[in-house]
């Protein structure tokens, strides 16, 4: 899976490209784990190029939020398409994430502590 990375202030913005499925999702979690090991604590997942997620993809999102939270960090999600937003709503997972309508708003919220 291609995943663009950009550090904006103290926020690591990750923008995966493609379905967040059993093949791609573990790679995304590994990127987050490496960043956590390097003392990164604020993350933005821009999901605007993620058309869908399977159960493994959802599990990885939950695991990422948990791991980041355990390290005292924050995770924001933005760019959710209709399908992914519906899946999070139907699985009752949307309350586990800070979901923001745009990348700019998400970065502003996550950078507020800079």
Helices and strands as residue ranges (DSSP letters): E 2-8, E 11-17, H 25-37, E 42-46, H 55-70, E 74-78, H 82-90, G 94-96, E 98-100, H 103-111
